[in-house]
Amino acid sequence: MPELQPDSQEILVGVVSDTHGRLPPQVLQALEGASMIIHAGDFNTPNVFEQLRQANQLVAVRGNTDYHDRLRALPYTEVVQVGEVFIYVIHDLLEMEIDPRAAGFAVVIHGHLHVPEVRERQGVLYLNPGSPTSPRRGSSPGVAMLRIRGDRVRAYLIPFSEPHSPSF
């Protein structure tokens, strides 16, 4: 299980999904300052995986279009601990076979839909960062960021047209 222990009061975790073979420069610019990047699947090419891995500590899961041999080795799910917060990562939320609340997860990160969304359900924060390369349903291309302080988590979407950052 990847783990990130805080060396300051607040930890930033960048979140991206569904890059589908391309990594626009806005992705790394938007995630600047993050201590880790989580990718929720559908790289399509190992090139994007390598670019993100070289840019930062990377946690990634396999998406439904990750057929390349190097990408097929990625797990379907991943658990990440950031300070006191446990995060569950999966590409397609419909394939989740656990009850995240009962399992102690504060956050579930997923992709697949290409539609950005932040919502809370039964005390668990669900985050889909959308897609920086092929957004759907009229959404903007973009990524997301988690701000973690102790056991508190805030998620915000970063559309490439107008970044927004809430404070605690």
Backbone bond lengths (Angstrom), bond angles and torsions (degrees), N, CA, C in turn:
res aa  C-N    CA-C-N  psi(-1)  N-CA   C-N-CA  omega(-1)  CA-C   N-CA-C  phi
1 M - - - 1.450 - - 1.525 108.60 -
2 P 1.339 117.28 120.22 1.465 119.62 174.70 1.521 110.35 -62.03
3 E 1.314 114.33 143.01 1.461 119.32 -177.07 1.523 108.43 -139.60
4 L 1.300 115.55 141.21 1.453 121.59 177.45 1.516 107.01 -130.82
5 Q 1.322 116.54 114.38 1.461 121.03 179.25 1.520 108.52 -97.12
6 P 1.308 115.96 136.82 1.456 119.29 -176.70 1.516 112.92 -69.13
7 D 1.331 115.03 139.73 1.449 119.05 170.21 1.531 108.48 -114.07
8 S 1.327 115.46 8.48 1.461 121.58 173.60 1.528 107.14 -146.43
9 Q 1.301 116.69 -178.81 1.467 121.09 -176.63 1.523 112.84 -70.57
10 E 1.324 117.25 -33.67 1.457 120.47 -175.09 1.529 109.63 -124.28
11 I 1.326 115.76 140.36 1.465 121.39 178.68 1.518 107.72 -119.05
12 L 1.325 116.00 134.59 1.456 121.73 175.22 1.522 108.87 -106.06
13 V 1.325 116.10 132.37 1.463 121.95 177.07 1.521 107.39 -124.27
14 G 1.326 116.31 120.59 1.458 121.28 177.54 1.519 110.12 -81.13
15 V 1.330 116.49 143.61 1.458 121.64 -178.23 1.526 109.24 -132.28
16 V 1.334 115.04 130.20 1.467 121.43 179.82 1.521 108.36 -143.41
17 S 1.297 116.68 157.02 1.458 121.35 178.06 1.517 109.37 -156.14
18 D 1.306 115.67 163.23 1.465 122.47 170.40 1.528 112.95 51.74
19 T 1.328 115.49 52.78 1.467 120.89 177.78 1.530 111.25 -77.83
20 H 1.301 118.05 -24.44 1.468 123.81 173.34 1.524 114.12 47.31
21 G 1.326 114.89 54.28 1.457 120.38 171.09 1.508 116.57 86.62
22 R 1.315 117.87 -2.08 1.464 120.38 -179.54 1.522 110.18 -134.18
23 L 1.319 115.73 147.01 1.457 121.12 176.04 1.528 108.10 -129.47
24 P 1.330 116.67 89.91 1.460 119.71 178.96 1.529 110.51 -58.96
25 P 1.322 118.46 146.99 1.465 120.93 -179.28 1.524 112.92 -59.01
26 Q 1.333 118.09 -25.87 1.462 120.79 179.84 1.526 111.78 -62.66
27 V 1.346 117.58 -25.88 1.462 119.80 -178.03 1.522 110.19 -62.05
28 L 1.317 116.80 -55.48 1.468 119.64 -178.35 1.523 111.47 -67.66
29 Q 1.320 117.80 -32.89 1.460 120.39 176.55 1.530 110.50 -63.70
30 A 1.337 116.55 -44.49 1.469 120.60 -178.24 1.523 112.15 -68.02
31 L 1.332 116.54 -29.64 1.465 120.44 -176.93 1.525 113.08 -95.55
32 E 1.316 115.64 8.78 1.463 119.91 178.11 1.525 109.47 -60.42
33 G 1.304 115.86 136.84 1.454 120.89 -178.78 1.512 113.40 95.25
34 A 1.329 117.34 -10.92 1.462 120.57 178.06 1.525 109.85 -72.95
35 S 1.326 116.21 145.16 1.459 121.49 177.06 1.521 111.86 -84.90
36 M 1.337 116.38 -15.42 1.453 122.49 -177.31 1.521 107.57 -158.90
37 I 1.335 116.21 152.52 1.456 121.17 172.40 1.522 107.94 -118.00
38 I 1.329 115.82 133.69 1.460 121.60 173.59 1.523 107.32 -111.91
39 H 1.346 115.89 127.23 1.463 121.67 177.81 1.523 107.59 -113.51
40 A 1.333 116.33 124.21 1.461 121.03 -175.14 1.530 113.19 -94.15
41 G 1.313 117.51 33.23 1.456 121.03 169.74 1.516 116.09 95.31
42 D 1.338 113.58 167.18 1.459 126.00 -174.69 1.537 112.43 67.72
43 F 1.332 113.31 58.97 1.468 121.12 170.07 1.527 109.44 -71.97
44 N 1.313 116.35 -42.21 1.456 127.46 -173.66 1.524 113.66 74.83
45 T 1.327 117.20 -37.54 1.459 120.12 -179.95 1.526 109.67 -131.67
46 P 1.335 116.79 146.36 1.462 118.45 177.36 1.526 112.35 -66.67
47 N 1.321 118.08 -19.05 1.464 121.24 -179.74 1.527 111.09 -59.95
48 V 1.326 117.53 -45.17 1.462 120.91 179.59 1.527 109.80 -65.02
49 F 1.319 116.84 -42.95 1.464 121.34 177.11 1.523 110.20 -55.84
50 E 1.329 116.95 -48.36 1.471 121.31 -178.48 1.524 111.86 -64.72
51 Q 1.318 117.68 -40.20 1.466 120.22 179.07 1.530 111.01 -61.08
52 L 1.310 116.49 -43.48 1.470 119.74 179.50 1.523 111.36 -70.29
53 R 1.328 116.51 -38.55 1.470 120.82 179.95 1.523 110.70 -64.27
54 Q 1.325 116.88 -36.82 1.461 120.30 179.35 1.526 112.11 -75.11
55 A 1.330 116.54 -24.83 1.464 120.44 -177.16 1.525 112.59 -80.50
56 N 1.345 116.99 -28.25 1.461 119.05 -171.99 1.524 108.95 -167.90
57 Q 1.338 116.23 170.83 1.458 120.05 170.87 1.523 106.56 -62.12
58 L 1.333 117.58 127.39 1.461 121.75 -174.25 1.512 110.75 -121.09
59 V 1.329 115.26 131.67 1.461 122.87 170.19 1.519 105.11 -116.87
60 A 1.331 116.98 129.46 1.466 119.68 -174.48 1.515 111.37 -143.55
61 V 1.332 114.22 150.19 1.456 121.16 173.16 1.524 108.42 -120.36
62 R 1.313 113.84 163.55 1.460 121.35 -179.12 1.525 109.86 -83.94
63 G 1.327 115.49 135.79 1.456 121.30 175.23 1.518 110.88 -101.26
64 N 1.308 115.72 175.48 1.458 120.55 -176.62 1.524 114.03 -71.31
65 T 1.336 118.77 -10.47 1.472 120.72 177.39 1.526 112.42 -111.97
66 D 1.311 117.24 12.58 1.470 121.31 -178.59 1.529 110.04 -91.47
67 Y 1.343 115.29 77.75 1.459 121.59 -175.37 1.525 113.97 -92.34
68 H 1.319 118.02 -18.38 1.465 120.28 -179.23 1.528 109.18 -58.97
69 D 1.326 117.11 143.41 1.472 121.54 -176.79 1.522 112.69 -51.42
70 R 1.323 117.24 -43.18 1.473 120.08 -177.90 1.528 111.62 -68.06
71 L 1.318 117.02 -29.65 1.460 120.18 -179.32 1.525 111.56 -85.71
72 R 1.316 117.06 -28.15 1.466 119.96 178.20 1.518 111.86 -66.28
73 A 1.314 116.69 -16.60 1.465 120.69 177.61 1.529 112.20 -78.52
74 L 1.324 117.05 -11.94 1.465 120.00 179.02 1.523 109.82 -69.24
75 P 1.328 117.43 148.39 1.468 119.82 177.83 1.530 110.58 -73.12
76 Y 1.309 116.38 157.12 1.468 121.09 175.52 1.524 111.54 -76.47
77 T 1.319 116.50 -27.07 1.459 121.29 177.53 1.521 108.63 -136.50
78 E 1.296 115.18 159.23 1.464 120.58 177.91 1.519 108.11 -147.89
79 V 1.313 115.46 148.91 1.458 122.65 175.20 1.521 107.33 -116.60
80 V 1.318 115.52 131.91 1.462 121.42 -178.76 1.524 107.80 -126.93
81 Q 1.318 115.64 134.86 1.462 120.15 172.59 1.521 107.88 -109.10
82 V 1.322 115.22 124.29 1.460 121.76 176.06 1.518 106.25 -121.12
83 G 1.316 115.85 104.52 1.457 119.58 -174.72 1.510 109.52 60.67
84 E 1.326 117.18 -119.58 1.467 122.57 -179.33 1.529 112.84 -94.42
85 V 1.324 117.63 0.94 1.461 122.59 -172.41 1.528 110.51 -103.64
86 F 1.341 115.27 130.71 1.462 121.49 175.26 1.526 108.94 -103.26
87 I 1.340 114.56 131.59 1.465 122.28 -175.91 1.527 108.53 -120.72
88 Y 1.324 115.97 133.91 1.457 122.61 176.35 1.525 107.23 -106.85
89 V 1.339 117.36 129.91 1.463 122.02 -177.34 1.523 108.98 -119.19
90 I 1.329 116.50 130.26 1.463 123.53 178.00 1.525 107.46 -149.72
91 H 1.320 117.33 150.92 1.465 118.88 179.77 1.529 111.26 -76.04
92 D 1.322 116.77 -57.13 1.455 121.75 -175.28 1.527 109.45 -107.10
93 L 1.297 116.48 112.12 1.457 122.10 -176.71 1.533 112.27 -57.42
94 L 1.326 117.71 -29.87 1.463 120.61 179.98 1.527 112.71 -67.96
95 E 1.329 117.41 -13.93 1.465 121.15 178.66 1.531 112.75 -95.60
96 M 1.315 117.29 2.87 1.459 120.63 -179.23 1.528 109.72 -70.11
97 E 1.326 115.96 126.93 1.460 121.78 -175.82 1.524 112.84 -110.94
98 I 1.314 116.76 17.22 1.468 120.25 179.78 1.518 109.25 -125.37
99 D 1.306 115.51 163.80 1.450 122.32 168.96 1.527 105.01 -97.87
100 P 1.336 117.95 103.90 1.467 119.52 -173.50 1.524 113.68 -60.30
101 R 1.312 116.86 -35.18 1.465 119.69 179.84 1.523 110.27 -65.77
102 A 1.330 116.76 -47.58 1.461 120.97 179.78 1.526 111.25 -63.89
103 A 1.331 116.70 -30.26 1.468 121.21 -179.30 1.525 112.37 -82.95
104 G 1.322 118.20 -5.84 1.462 120.99 176.19 1.518 115.37 90.41
105 F 1.325 117.86 17.34 1.465 120.38 179.39 1.518 110.51 -86.81
106 A 1.310 115.88 135.53 1.461 121.78 175.92 1.523 110.85 -89.44
107 V 1.349 116.17 -26.10 1.459 121.45 -174.14 1.524 109.59 -137.42
108 V 1.337 115.28 140.07 1.465 122.20 169.11 1.525 106.33 -120.75
109 I 1.328 115.41 121.97 1.461 121.29 176.93 1.521 107.22 -106.22
110 H 1.332 115.20 132.00 1.463 119.93 179.06 1.522 109.89 -145.95
111 G 1.314 115.53 168.21 1.458 121.72 179.24 1.516 109.43 -131.82
112 H 1.327 115.49 -133.12 1.460 126.18 171.73 1.525 114.27 78.13
113 L 1.306 119.43 -39.67 1.464 121.36 -174.06 1.529 113.39 -83.83
114 H 1.332 117.61 -19.61 1.468 123.16 -178.36 1.531 111.71 65.23
115 V 1.323 117.21 18.96 1.462 122.09 179.77 1.531 107.62 -122.63
116 P 1.329 117.80 117.68 1.466 119.40 -178.64 1.524 111.70 -68.17
117 E 1.336 114.46 140.88 1.453 118.99 179.93 1.525 110.16 -160.32
118 V 1.312 115.34 138.55 1.463 123.26 171.04 1.518 105.78 -124.97
119 R 1.329 116.56 122.27 1.464 119.71 177.69 1.521 109.42 -148.98
120 E 1.308 114.78 155.72 1.455 120.10 177.16 1.518 108.33 -114.90
121 R 1.325 115.49 135.80 1.462 121.27 178.20 1.511 108.46 -139.97
122 Q 1.309 116.65 122.40 1.458 123.78 179.02 1.534 112.30 51.36
123 G 1.325 115.99 41.76 1.453 121.08 176.85 1.516 115.48 80.28
124 V 1.337 117.69 5.14 1.471 121.82 178.71 1.526 108.08 -112.59
125 L 1.318 116.45 133.41 1.454 122.39 177.32 1.524 109.04 -87.20
126 Y 1.323 117.02 123.20 1.460 122.65 177.11 1.519 108.14 -105.29
127 L 1.331 115.93 129.85 1.463 121.13 -176.93 1.518 110.73 -130.96
128 N 1.316 115.54 121.73 1.458 122.41 169.46 1.525 105.45 -117.28
129 P 1.357 117.86 116.03 1.464 119.37 -176.71 1.525 114.07 -75.83
130 G 1.344 117.90 -5.01 1.454 120.40 -175.03 1.525 109.47 79.74
131 S 1.305 116.35 -151.41 1.461 121.24 -179.44 1.527 109.56 -135.34
132 P 1.342 116.95 134.41 1.466 119.16 176.97 1.531 112.90 -80.56
133 T 1.340 116.66 -9.75 1.470 119.57 -174.78 1.519 114.21 -119.28
134 S 1.326 118.24 -26.60 1.469 119.72 -177.97 1.527 111.10 -147.00
135 P 1.345 116.76 67.57 1.459 119.95 179.85 1.532 110.66 -66.15
136 R 1.330 114.88 154.24 1.466 120.72 -179.69 1.526 110.56 -123.74
137 R 1.332 114.64 167.39 1.474 124.00 176.35 1.523 113.26 54.44
138 G 1.315 116.31 38.01 1.455 120.51 175.78 1.513 115.54 76.75
139 S 1.340 117.67 7.86 1.461 119.88 179.94 1.528 110.49 -78.98
140 S 1.318 114.99 161.05 1.465 121.52 177.34 1.513 110.12 -85.10
141 P 1.331 117.61 150.22 1.464 118.49 170.88 1.520 108.66 -64.24
142 G 1.332 116.53 149.07 1.454 118.48 179.23 1.509 113.41 172.81
143 V 1.308 114.34 -171.41 1.459 124.39 -179.49 1.533 107.03 -137.65
144 A 1.322 116.73 -170.72 1.459 120.35 178.21 1.522 109.34 -141.18
145 M 1.314 115.15 166.67 1.456 121.18 177.99 1.523 108.28 -138.55
146 L 1.334 114.79 141.36 1.458 121.51 171.10 1.518 107.84 -106.02
147 R 1.326 115.92 135.24 1.469 122.09 171.12 1.512 105.77 -109.98
148 I 1.318 116.01 120.39 1.457 120.37 -176.45 1.525 108.42 -120.47
149 R 1.322 114.27 127.68 1.460 120.95 176.83 1.525 106.52 -136.66
150 G 1.334 116.05 110.86 1.465 120.28 -176.16 1.513 109.83 64.24
151 D 1.339 116.54 -120.03 1.461 120.21 177.90 1.531 111.61 -105.51
152 R 1.331 116.84 11.01 1.463 121.62 179.01 1.518 110.49 -98.31
153 V 1.320 114.82 139.35 1.465 121.00 -178.94 1.519 109.38 -131.48
154 R 1.310 115.91 134.76 1.462 122.76 172.04 1.520 106.66 -124.14
155 A 1.313 116.06 135.72 1.463 120.88 176.16 1.512 108.53 -116.00
156 Y 1.309 116.12 142.97 1.446 119.48 173.11 1.510 110.04 -144.16
157 L 1.310 113.79 147.40 1.457 121.94 -179.94 1.516 108.49 -88.77
158 I 1.316 115.26 145.45 1.457 120.97 177.61 1.526 108.13 -122.27
159 P 1.332 116.70 88.51 1.468 118.47 174.26 1.523 107.90 -71.33
160 F 1.296 117.19 144.58 1.457 118.96 -176.53 1.523 112.70 -67.73
161 S 1.321 116.97 -13.73 1.452 118.93 179.60 1.530 112.85 -84.27
162 E 1.336 117.98 -35.28 1.472 119.53 -177.78 1.531 110.94 -152.62
163 P 1.351 118.34 90.84 1.464 120.98 179.25 1.530 112.04 -60.37
164 H 1.328 115.28 146.88 1.453 121.33 -179.92 1.522 108.59 -139.63
165 S 1.298 116.97 137.48 1.454 120.58 -178.21 1.520 110.60 -136.30
166 P 1.333 117.51 109.65 1.470 117.78 176.99 1.518 111.15 -77.46
167 S 1.307 115.77 159.50 1.455 119.19 176.52 1.525 108.98 -109.50
168 F 1.329 116.37 164.17 1.459 120.52 177.41 1.503 109.67 -75.06
